[in-house]
Amino acid sequence: MIQNLILFSGIAGITVFLGGLLANYFNHHIKETPVKYEITHTMMSFGAGIILSALALVLIPKAMEELKLLPMILSFLAGTLSFMILDRYLAKKGGQTATLLAMMMDFIPEAIALGAVFAIDPNMAILLAVFMGLQNLPEAFNSFRDLVLSGFTPKRTLIIFFFLSFFGIVGALIGHFLLSNQPQLTAMLMSFASGGILYLLIQDIIPESKLSKNYLTSLGASLGFLVGIIGENLI
């Protein structure tokens, strides 16, 4: 069972690295054209839609199943305020890491939930792993661009993504061994992540993806959310 958990959480995580490789190829081997610019921003909005779907369809509903109102409010606000402070600190340093932060705030709690669920319902856990992998690909694509714009070299960014891809395995093992019998603690983690993700989406990611006189980017966000709907129905 543990081997299967490692396998599926690893598959979900490796798409972080694959998304970085795809972004590296796209950025350095495709000529600069208006179409390339539109594709980049559409991918950003598509990733935002997927992140929003994870928030609305997975993290918040699962947290509400386990938490009473006050712990839900406190953990959600804690996530929001923590990432507002972190975002302001990073903005002063000139970094563009909002998409990466949102991706990890989404990926890690889901990986922990994957580990906790795997012991109870392996089939659901496998579908959740596939869904996570589909989420990580466009999110990593966008995060690669942000980190390169922040001053990281493509090689260094790919190395970071390679190691981040293993966070899924670590999170799943933590969830399986430590949190399988702690549903409220897992729910508080999901609520905390939701507050941080929503702040980052509205403050940084959605405004950055907008293009004037272009409607394809908004369509990308809707399609990204649709991916989340499909994944949730399959799960």
C-alpha positions as CSV (number, residue, x, y, z in Angstrom):
1,M,0.0,0.0,0.0
2,I,2.8,2.5,0.9
3,Q,4.5,1.8,-2.4
4,N,1.3,2.7,-4.3
5,L,0.9,5.9,-2.2
6,I,4.5,6.9,-3.0
7,L,3.9,6.1,-6.7
8,F,0.7,8.0,-7.2
9,S,1.8,11.0,-5.1
10,G,5.0,11.0,-7.0
11,I,3.1,11.1,-10.3
12,A,1.0,14.0,-9.0
13,G,4.2,15.8,-8.0
14,I,6.3,15.2,-11.1
15,T,4.0,17.5,-13.2
16,V,5.5,20.4,-11.2
17,F,8.9,19.7,-12.9
18,L,7.3,18.9,-16.2
19,G,5.4,22.2,-16.2
20,G,8.7,23.9,-15.6
21,L,10.4,22.1,-18.5
22,L,7.5,23.0,-20.8
23,A,7.7,26.7,-19.7
24,N,11.4,26.7,-20.3
25,Y,11.0,25.4,-23.8
26,F,8.2,27.7,-24.5
27,N,10.0,30.8,-23.2
28,H,13.3,30.1,-25.0
29,H,12.5,28.3,-28.2
30,I,9.2,30.0,-29.3
31,K,9.6,33.4,-31.0
32,E,8.3,36.5,-29.3
33,T,5.0,37.3,-30.9
34,P,1.6,38.7,-29.8
35,V,0.2,35.2,-30.0
36,K,2.9,33.9,-27.6
37,Y,2.0,36.7,-25.2
38,E,-1.7,35.8,-25.4
39,I,-0.9,32.1,-24.8
40,T,1.2,33.0,-21.7
41,H,-1.6,35.1,-20.2
42,T,-4.2,32.5,-21.1
43,M,-2.2,29.8,-19.3
44,M,-2.0,32.1,-16.3
45,S,-5.7,32.5,-16.2
46,F,-6.2,28.8,-16.8
47,G,-4.0,28.0,-13.8
48,A,-5.9,30.6,-11.7
49,G,-9.2,28.9,-12.6
50,I,-7.8,25.5,-11.6
51,I,-6.5,26.9,-8.3
52,L,-9.9,28.5,-7.6
53,S,-11.6,25.2,-8.4
54,A,-9.4,23.5,-5.9
55,L,-10.2,26.1,-3.3
56,A,-14.0,26.0,-3.9
57,L,-14.5,22.3,-4.6
58,V,-11.9,20.5,-2.5
59,L,-10.3,22.5,0.3
60,I,-13.2,24.6,1.6
61,P,-15.8,21.8,1.4
62,K,-13.6,19.2,3.1
63,A,-12.7,21.7,5.8
64,M,-16.4,22.6,6.4
65,E,-17.2,18.9,6.8
66,E,-15.0,18.7,9.9
67,L,-14.8,22.2,11.5
68,K,-17.3,24.2,13.4
69,L,-17.7,27.9,12.4
70,L,-15.3,29.5,14.8
71,P,-12.2,27.3,14.1
72,M,-13.1,27.6,10.4
73,I,-13.1,31.4,10.6
74,L,-9.9,31.6,12.6
75,S,-7.9,29.2,10.4
76,F,-9.1,30.9,7.2
77,L,-8.2,34.4,8.5
78,A,-4.9,33.1,9.8
79,G,-4.0,31.9,6.3
80,T,-5.2,35.2,4.7
81,L,-3.3,37.4,7.0
82,S,-0.1,35.3,7.0
83,F,0.1,35.4,3.2
84,M,-0.8,39.1,3.1
85,I,2.2,39.7,5.3
86,L,4.4,37.4,3.2
87,D,3.2,38.9,0.0
88,R,4.0,42.4,1.1
89,Y,7.4,41.4,2.3
90,L,8.2,39.7,-1.1
91,A,6.8,42.7,-3.0
92,K,9.2,45.0,-1.2
93,K,12.1,42.7,-2.3
94,G,10.8,42.9,-5.9
95,G,9.9,39.2,-6.2
96,Q,7.1,37.6,-8.3
97,T,6.3,34.4,-6.4
98,A,2.5,34.6,-5.9
99,T,1.7,31.8,-8.4
100,L,4.4,29.5,-6.8
101,L,3.1,30.2,-3.3
102,A,-0.5,29.6,-4.4
103,M,0.5,26.3,-6.2
104,M,2.3,25.0,-3.1
105,M,-0.6,26.2,-0.8
106,D,-2.9,24.1,-3.0
107,F,-0.6,21.1,-3.7
108,I,0.7,20.4,-0.1
109,P,-2.7,20.3,1.7
110,E,-4.1,18.1,-1.1
111,A,-1.1,15.8,-0.9
112,I,-1.6,15.5,2.9
113,A,-5.3,14.8,2.2
114,L,-4.3,12.2,-0.4
115,G,-2.2,10.3,2.2
116,A,-5.0,10.4,4.8
117,V,-7.6,9.2,2.3
118,F,-5.5,6.5,0.8
119,A,-5.9,4.2,3.7
120,I,-9.7,4.5,3.6
121,D,-10.5,4.7,-0.1
122,P,-7.6,3.9,-2.5
123,N,-9.7,4.5,-5.7
124,M,-10.7,8.0,-4.6
125,A,-7.1,8.7,-3.7
126,I,-5.9,7.6,-7.1
127,L,-8.4,10.0,-8.8
128,L,-7.3,12.8,-6.4
129,A,-3.7,12.2,-7.4
130,V,-4.6,12.5,-11.1
131,F,-6.5,15.7,-10.4
132,M,-3.5,17.1,-8.5
133,G,-1.2,16.3,-11.4
134,L,-3.5,18.1,-13.9
135,Q,-3.6,21.1,-11.6
136,N,0.2,21.3,-11.1
137,L,1.1,21.4,-14.8
138,P,-0.3,24.8,-15.7
139,E,0.4,26.2,-12.3
140,A,4.1,25.2,-12.6
141,F,4.2,26.7,-16.1
142,N,3.1,30.0,-14.8
143,S,5.3,29.8,-11.7
144,F,8.4,29.2,-13.9
145,R,7.8,32.5,-15.7
146,D,7.3,34.4,-12.4
147,L,10.5,33.1,-10.9
148,V,12.6,33.9,-14.0
149,L,11.1,37.4,-14.0
150,S,12.2,37.6,-10.4
151,G,15.8,37.1,-11.3
152,F,16.2,33.3,-11.0
153,T,18.0,31.6,-13.9
154,P,16.1,29.0,-15.8
155,K,18.5,26.3,-14.6
156,R,18.1,27.3,-11.0
157,T,14.3,27.5,-11.4
158,L,14.2,23.9,-12.8
159,I,16.3,22.6,-10.0
160,I,13.9,24.2,-7.5
161,F,10.9,22.7,-9.4
162,F,12.6,19.3,-9.4
163,F,12.9,19.3,-5.6
164,L,9.4,20.7,-5.2
165,S,8.0,17.8,-7.2
166,F,8.9,15.5,-4.2
167,F,6.7,17.6,-1.8
168,G,3.7,15.5,-2.9
169,I,5.3,12.3,-1.6
170,V,6.4,14.0,1.6
171,G,2.9,15.5,2.2
172,A,1.2,12.2,1.4
173,L,3.3,10.3,3.8
174,I,2.7,12.9,6.5
175,G,-1.0,12.7,5.9
176,H,-1.0,8.9,5.9
177,F,1.1,8.3,9.1
178,L,0.3,11.4,11.2
179,L,-3.0,12.8,10.1
180,S,-5.2,9.8,9.2
181,N,-6.8,10.0,12.6
182,Q,-6.7,13.8,12.9
183,P,-9.4,15.0,10.5
184,Q,-9.9,18.3,12.3
185,L,-6.2,19.2,12.1
186,T,-6.2,18.3,8.4
187,A,-9.3,20.4,7.9
188,M,-7.7,23.4,9.7
189,L,-4.7,23.1,7.4
190,M,-7.0,23.1,4.4
191,S,-8.9,26.2,5.7
192,F,-5.6,28.0,6.4
193,A,-4.4,27.2,2.8
194,S,-7.7,28.4,1.4
195,G,-7.4,31.8,3.0
196,G,-3.9,32.2,1.7
197,I,-4.8,31.0,-1.8
198,L,-7.8,33.4,-2.1
199,Y,-5.7,36.4,-1.1
200,L,-3.0,35.5,-3.6
201,L,-5.5,35.0,-6.4
202,I,-7.2,38.3,-6.0
203,Q,-4.1,40.3,-5.1
204,D,-1.6,39.0,-7.6
205,I,-2.5,36.2,-10.0
206,I,-5.8,37.3,-11.5
207,P,-4.8,41.0,-12.2
208,E,-1.5,39.8,-13.7
209,S,-3.3,37.5,-16.2
210,K,-5.6,40.3,-17.5
211,L,-5.0,41.6,-21.0
212,S,-6.8,44.6,-22.4
213,K,-9.1,44.0,-25.4
214,N,-8.5,40.2,-25.1
215,Y,-11.3,37.8,-24.0
216,L,-9.3,34.6,-24.3
217,T,-7.7,35.0,-20.9
218,S,-11.1,35.1,-19.1
219,L,-12.2,32.1,-21.1
220,G,-9.0,30.3,-19.9
221,A,-10.0,30.9,-16.3
222,S,-13.5,29.4,-16.9
223,L,-12.0,26.4,-18.6
224,G,-9.6,25.9,-15.7
225,F,-12.5,25.9,-13.3
226,L,-14.3,23.4,-15.5
227,V,-11.3,21.1,-15.2
228,G,-11.8,21.3,-11.4
229,I,-15.5,20.5,-11.8
230,I,-14.8,17.5,-13.9
231,G,-12.1,16.3,-11.5
232,E,-14.4,16.7,-8.5
233,N,-17.2,14.7,-10.2
234,L,-14.7,11.9,-11.1
235,I,-13.5,11.8,-7.4
